[in-house]
Amino acid sequence: MSVDEVFICILLFYFSVLLSLSVLLLARGSANVRHTAIVYGQLRNTAGTENVDPKYKYPHKPRPLCDGSNFRLRFLVSYFCLKNRRVITNTLPLPSDVVGGLHITKVGVSTPLAVGESGWLECEWADDGDSIYALKWYLGLDEFYRWTPAEDPPVKTFKIRGEPLRVDASASHKGRVRIQAVTLAAAGVFRCEVSAEAPSFHTESHVTYLTVVDLPDEKPRISVPQDTYQLEEVVALNCSSPRSQPPAELTFYVNGEQADSSWLIPHNAIAEESNSQHPPGLQTAMLGLRFTLFPRLLRRGSVVVKCTASILNLYWDSSEVVIHVDQPYHASIMEGRAASSAAVEGSVTSLSQTLFVLISTCWLLH
């Protein structure tokens, strides 16, 4: 074998070794990304009591997903985050017994909130021997609050594009944060992150979900196509609750009792155009009511129809109308009855007179 052939064999050997190592590293990286995503994916949108499957416990410090800190997995993580964004958004933390040291014990938010209202974010932790370096709050991917006990002042706030909320720094301390003037854009995932000082540098995060609603500006409206109705005529009404998010839930009542479901005519909510007074995303809820005006429905000659509008436990309002029965229709009925009675009385009188004449004639002939 010549020198050139030996050299070529050595190059081929090293090339095959490098290729095998590359494939192994790539497979391990992909498995780590998938493993982390599966653990974080066993969750729901709001923080609760659900526990992660015990087989996914971490004996070591978990690295945040989608931060690109692991340069070997940066490409795979970026690709997986783009393909599975909902998995990342719905992340909840590992149970407190999974890892030692600093860990979160409670996280929550005042929900739901109406546009313009204020609420509280709560994040509590246990150090278990670690000293906390910083606590941060995020809305989505944007940090808006940081508490660093070693710095002066310890509380720092950061503006978010669009200003979906404001932070009352004077009322906020540690993991308890006062948020004010929330908008519809503040609805979504809030994440609390705590990190420890050296030597562990352990970092853990926990998420919760805030619901924000935009309440209607006015009472529900009931449209009545005509002023009066006749007995056994069909009555058709519509109720609408304008400009809210989400659309209000509408309910009809007839004479104080909830309307029969067969009388209801559902309508899809109508999307409202945004302007300087109303933000985008508002909708008008609508519900129809159709029933026959039977005599049994009358209460002193009329029927009372009420429509209520409600949104979660934040809003309730109602409107009502009175359906009047046409009075001349009743008068004509009474007049008809009177005429019939008069005709009967006239017939009876005529018959009596005829009988009297016949009896008198028979008596004279006799």
C-alpha positions as CSV (number, residue, x, y, z in Angstrom):
1,M,0.0,0.0,0.0
2,S,1.4,3.4,-1.0
3,V,1.8,6.4,1.3
4,D,-1.0,8.2,-0.5
5,E,-3.4,5.3,0.0
6,V,-2.6,5.2,3.8
7,F,-3.2,9.0,4.0
8,I,-6.5,8.7,2.3
9,C,-7.6,5.9,4.7
10,I,-6.7,8.0,7.7
11,L,-8.7,10.9,6.4
12,L,-11.7,8.7,5.8
13,F,-11.5,7.3,9.3
14,Y,-11.3,10.7,10.9
15,F,-14.2,12.0,8.7
16,S,-16.4,9.0,9.8
17,V,-15.6,9.7,13.5
18,L,-16.5,13.4,13.2
19,L,-19.7,12.6,11.3
20,S,-20.8,10.1,14.0
21,L,-20.1,12.6,16.8
22,S,-22.1,15.3,15.0
23,V,-25.1,13.0,14.5
24,L,-25.0,12.0,18.2
25,L,-24.8,15.6,19.4
26,L,-27.7,16.6,17.1
27,A,-29.9,13.7,18.3
28,R,-29.2,14.5,22.0
29,G,-30.0,18.2,21.4
30,S,-33.2,17.4,19.7
31,A,-34.2,15.0,22.5
32,N,-33.5,17.6,25.1
33,V,-35.6,20.2,23.4
34,R,-38.5,17.8,22.9
35,H,-38.2,16.6,26.5
36,T,-38.3,20.2,27.9
37,A,-41.2,21.1,25.7
38,I,-43.2,17.9,26.8
39,V,-42.7,18.8,30.4
40,Y,-43.7,22.4,29.9
41,G,-46.6,21.3,27.7
42,Q,-48.4,19.3,30.4
43,L,-50.0,22.5,31.6
44,R,-53.0,24.8,31.3
45,N,-53.4,28.5,30.8
46,T,-53.9,29.5,34.4
47,A,-51.8,28.5,37.4
48,G,-53.5,25.8,39.4
49,T,-52.9,22.6,41.2
50,E,-52.0,20.4,38.3
51,N,-48.8,18.6,38.8
52,V,-46.3,17.6,36.1
53,D,-45.9,13.9,35.5
54,P,-43.3,12.6,38.1
55,K,-41.3,10.9,35.4
56,Y,-40.3,14.4,34.1
57,K,-38.6,15.5,37.3
58,Y,-35.4,17.5,36.9
59,P,-32.4,16.5,39.1
60,H,-30.6,19.5,37.8
61,K,-31.2,23.2,37.0
62,P,-33.6,23.5,34.1
63,R,-32.6,25.9,31.4
64,P,-35.2,28.4,30.2
65,L,-36.7,27.4,26.9
66,C,-36.3,29.7,23.9
67,D,-33.6,31.9,25.4
68,G,-30.8,30.6,23.2
69,S,-28.5,30.1,26.1
70,N,-27.4,26.6,24.9
71,F,-25.4,27.4,21.7
72,R,-25.5,23.8,20.5
73,L,-29.3,23.8,20.6
74,R,-29.9,27.4,19.5
75,F,-31.1,26.5,16.1
76,L,-33.3,23.6,17.2
77,V,-34.8,25.6,20.0
78,S,-35.7,28.5,17.7
79,Y,-37.3,26.2,15.3
80,F,-39.3,24.4,18.0
81,C,-40.5,27.6,19.5
82,L,-41.8,28.8,16.2
83,K,-43.6,25.6,15.5
84,N,-45.0,25.1,19.1
85,R,-45.6,28.6,20.4
86,R,-48.8,27.6,22.2
87,V,-46.8,25.0,24.2
88,I,-44.4,27.6,25.4
89,T,-47.2,30.1,26.1
90,N,-49.0,27.7,28.4
91,T,-45.9,26.9,30.5
92,L,-46.4,26.2,34.2
93,P,-43.5,25.5,36.6
94,L,-42.3,22.2,38.0
95,P,-43.7,21.2,41.4
96,S,-41.7,22.6,44.4
97,D,-40.5,19.1,45.3
98,V,-38.7,18.6,41.9
99,V,-35.6,20.7,42.6
100,G,-34.0,22.0,45.8
101,G,-33.0,25.5,46.6
102,L,-35.0,28.6,45.4
103,H,-38.4,27.7,44.0
104,I,-41.8,29.4,43.5
105,T,-44.6,28.3,45.9
106,K,-47.5,30.5,44.7
107,V,-48.4,32.7,41.8
108,G,-51.7,34.5,40.9
109,V,-53.4,37.5,39.5
110,S,-56.7,39.4,40.1
111,T,-58.9,38.1,37.3
112,P,-61.0,39.0,35.5
113,L,-60.5,42.8,35.3
114,A,-62.5,45.4,33.4
115,V,-60.7,47.9,31.2
116,G,-59.4,50.7,33.3
117,E,-59.4,48.8,36.6
118,S,-56.6,47.9,38.9
119,G,-55.4,44.6,40.3
120,W,-52.7,42.6,42.0
121,L,-50.0,40.2,40.9
122,E,-48.8,37.7,43.5
123,C,-45.6,35.7,43.4
124,E,-44.3,33.9,46.5
125,W,-41.2,31.7,46.8
126,A,-39.1,29.6,49.3
127,D,-35.3,29.9,49.3
128,D,-34.3,26.6,50.9
129,G,-30.8,27.9,51.6
130,D,-30.5,30.0,48.4
131,S,-30.4,33.8,48.5
132,I,-32.7,35.4,46.0
133,Y,-30.9,37.8,43.5
134,A,-33.9,39.1,41.6
135,L,-37.6,38.7,40.9
136,K,-39.1,39.7,37.6
137,W,-42.6,39.9,36.1
138,Y,-43.2,39.6,32.4
139,L,-46.3,40.1,30.2
140,G,-45.7,37.7,27.4
141,L,-42.0,38.2,26.5
142,D,-41.8,41.8,27.8
143,E,-40.4,42.5,31.3
144,F,-42.2,45.3,33.1
145,Y,-41.2,44.9,36.8
146,R,-38.0,43.9,38.6
147,W,-37.2,43.6,42.3
148,T,-33.5,43.3,43.2
149,P,-33.0,43.5,47.0
150,A,-29.3,44.2,46.8
151,E,-29.9,47.4,44.7
152,D,-31.1,50.8,45.6
153,P,-33.9,51.4,44.9
154,P,-34.8,47.7,44.7
155,V,-37.9,48.2,42.5
156,K,-37.6,49.1,38.8
157,T,-40.4,49.3,36.2
158,F,-40.2,49.2,32.5
159,K,-42.7,50.4,29.9
160,I,-44.2,48.0,27.4
161,R,-45.1,49.0,23.9
162,G,-48.7,50.2,23.7
163,E,-48.8,50.6,27.5
164,P,-51.3,47.8,28.2
165,L,-50.9,48.6,31.9
166,R,-49.2,50.8,34.5
167,V,-47.3,49.7,37.6
168,D,-47.7,51.5,40.9
169,A,-44.1,51.2,42.1
170,S,-44.9,52.8,45.5
171,A,-47.5,50.1,46.3
172,S,-45.4,47.2,44.9
173,H,-42.9,45.2,46.9
174,K,-41.1,41.9,46.3
175,G,-43.4,39.7,44.3
176,R,-46.6,41.6,45.0
177,V,-47.2,44.1,42.2
178,R,-50.0,46.7,41.8
179,I,-51.1,47.1,38.2
180,Q,-53.4,49.9,37.0
181,A,-55.3,51.2,34.0
182,V,-55.3,47.8,32.2
183,T,-56.4,47.6,28.6
184,L,-57.5,44.7,26.4
185,A,-53.9,44.3,25.4
186,A,-53.0,43.3,29.0
187,A,-55.0,40.1,28.7
188,G,-52.6,37.1,28.4
189,V,-49.9,35.2,30.1
190,F,-48.0,36.8,33.0
191,R,-44.8,35.1,34.1
192,C,-43.0,35.5,37.5
193,E,-39.3,34.6,37.4
194,V,-37.0,34.2,40.4
195,S,-33.2,33.7,40.3
196,A,-30.7,32.9,43.0
197,E,-27.3,34.3,43.7
198,A,-24.0,32.4,43.5
199,P,-23.1,29.6,43.6
200,S,-26.3,28.0,42.3
201,F,-27.6,30.8,40.0
202,H,-30.8,28.7,39.9
203,T,-33.7,30.3,37.9
204,E,-37.4,29.3,38.0
205,S,-40.5,30.8,36.5
206,H,-44.2,30.3,36.9
207,V,-47.1,31.7,34.8
208,T,-50.7,32.8,35.3
209,Y,-53.4,34.1,33.0
210,L,-55.2,37.5,33.2
211,T,-58.6,38.0,31.6
212,V,-59.5,41.6,30.7
213,V,-63.0,42.6,29.5
214,D,-64.4,45.8,28.0
215,L,-67.9,46.4,29.4
216,P,-70.8,47.8,27.4
217,D,-71.3,51.6,27.5
218,E,-75.1,51.4,27.8
219,K,-78.0,49.3,28.8
220,P,-79.3,46.5,26.5
221,R,-81.6,47.8,23.8
222,I,-85.0,46.1,22.9
223,S,-86.4,46.9,19.5
224,V,-90.2,46.8,19.2
225,P,-91.4,47.1,15.5
226,Q,-94.9,48.3,16.4
227,D,-96.8,50.0,19.3
228,T,-99.8,47.7,19.7
229,Y,-100.7,44.1,18.8
230,Q,-103.8,42.0,18.3
231,L,-104.6,38.8,20.2
232,E,-102.9,35.7,18.6
233,E,-100.6,38.0,16.6
234,V,-96.9,37.0,16.3
235,V,-94.6,39.3,18.3
236,A,-91.0,39.5,17.1
237,L,-88.4,41.5,19.1
238,N,-84.6,41.9,19.1
239,C,-82.3,42.7,22.1
240,S,-78.7,44.0,21.6
241,S,-75.9,44.9,24.0
242,P,-73.5,47.2,22.1
243,R,-69.7,47.3,22.1
244,S,-68.1,44.9,24.5
245,Q,-65.4,42.3,24.7
246,P,-66.3,39.5,25.0
247,P,-69.9,39.8,23.8
248,A,-72.5,40.0,26.6
249,E,-74.7,37.0,27.4
250,L,-78.3,38.0,26.7
251,T,-81.4,36.5,28.3
252,F,-85.1,37.2,27.7
253,Y,-87.9,37.1,30.3
254,V,-91.7,37.3,29.6
255,N,-93.8,38.4,32.5
256,G,-91.0,37.7,34.9
257,E,-90.3,34.1,33.7
258,Q,-87.4,33.1,31.5
259,A,-88.5,32.8,27.9
260,D,-89.0,29.4,26.4
261,S,-86.0,28.3,24.4
262,S,-88.1,27.6,21.3
263,W,-89.0,31.3,21.2
264,L,-85.3,32.4,21.0
265,I,-83.6,33.3,17.7
266,P,-79.8,33.4,18.2
267,H,-77.7,35.8,16.2
268,N,-73.9,36.0,15.7
269,A,-72.1,38.9,17.5
270,I,-71.4,41.9,15.2
271,A,-67.8,43.2,15.0
272,E,-67.7,47.0,15.6
273,E,-65.4,49.3,13.7
274,S,-62.7,50.9,15.9
275,N,-62.4,54.7,16.2
276,S,-61.0,57.3,18.5
277,Q,-63.6,56.5,21.2
278,H,-63.7,52.7,20.9
279,P,-60.7,50.3,20.6
280,P,-60.6,47.5,18.1
281,G,-62.0,44.1,18.9
282,L,-65.4,45.2,20.4
283,Q,-68.5,43.3,19.5
284,T,-72.3,43.8,19.8
285,A,-74.3,40.8,21.1
286,M,-77.8,40.2,19.6
287,L,-80.7,37.9,20.5
288,G,-84.1,37.6,18.9
289,L,-87.5,36.7,20.5
290,R,-90.6,35.5,18.6
291,F,-93.8,34.3,20.2
292,T,-97.6,34.3,19.6
293,L,-99.7,36.6,21.8
294,F,-102.1,34.1,23.3
295,P,-104.7,35.4,25.8
296,R,-103.0,33.3,28.6
297,L,-100.0,35.6,28.4
298,L,-101.9,38.8,29.1
299,R,-101.5,40.5,32.4
300,R,-104.1,43.3,32.7
301,G,-104.2,43.6,28.9
302,S,-100.4,43.6,28.3
303,V,-97.2,41.5,28.3
304,V,-93.9,42.6,29.9
305,V,-90.7,41.6,28.1
306,K,-87.3,42.0,29.8
307,C,-83.8,41.5,28.4
308,T,-80.7,41.1,30.6
309,A,-77.1,41.4,29.6
310,S,-74.2,40.0,31.7
311,I,-70.4,39.4,31.3
312,L,-68.7,37.0,33.8
313,N,-69.2,38.5,37.3
314,L,-68.3,42.0,36.3
315,Y,-71.4,43.3,34.6
316,W,-75.2,43.0,34.7
317,D,-77.9,45.3,33.4
318,S,-81.4,45.0,32.0
319,S,-84.1,46.8,30.0
320,E,-87.8,46.0,29.6
321,V,-90.8,46.9,27.3
322,V,-94.5,46.5,27.6
323,I,-96.4,44.9,24.7
324,H,-99.9,46.5,24.6
325,V,-103.0,44.8,23.2
326,D,-105.1,46.8,20.8
327,Q,-108.1,48.0,22.9
328,P,-110.6,48.6,20.0
329,Y,-110.3,44.9,19.2
330,H,-111.7,44.1,22.7
331,A,-114.4,46.7,22.3
332,S,-115.7,45.2,19.1
333,I,-115.8,41.8,20.8
334,M,-117.9,43.2,23.6
335,E,-120.1,45.1,21.1
336,G,-120.7,41.8,19.2
337,R,-121.6,40.1,22.3
338,A,-124.1,42.8,23.2
339,A,-125.7,42.7,19.7
340,S,-126.1,39.0,20.0
341,S,-127.8,39.3,23.4
342,A,-130.2,41.9,22.0
343,A,-131.1,39.7,19.0
344,V,-131.8,36.7,21.3
345,E,-134.0,38.9,23.6
346,G,-135.9,40.2,20.5
347,S,-136.5,36.7,19.3
348,V,-137.8,35.5,22.7
349,T,-140.2,38.5,22.8
350,S,-141.6,37.9,19.3
351,L,-142.1,34.2,20.1
352,S,-144.0,35.1,23.3
353,Q,-146.3,37.4,21.5
354,T,-147.1,34.8,18.8
355,L,-147.9,32.2,21.5
356,F,-150.2,34.7,23.2
357,V,-152.1,35.3,20.0
358,L,-152.6,31.6,19.3
359,I,-153.8,30.9,22.8
360,S,-156.2,33.8,22.7
361,T,-157.7,32.6,19.4
362,C,-158.1,29.1,20.6
363,W,-159.9,30.3,23.7
364,L,-162.4,32.4,21.7
365,L,-163.2,29.6,19.3
366,H,-163.8,27.3,22.1
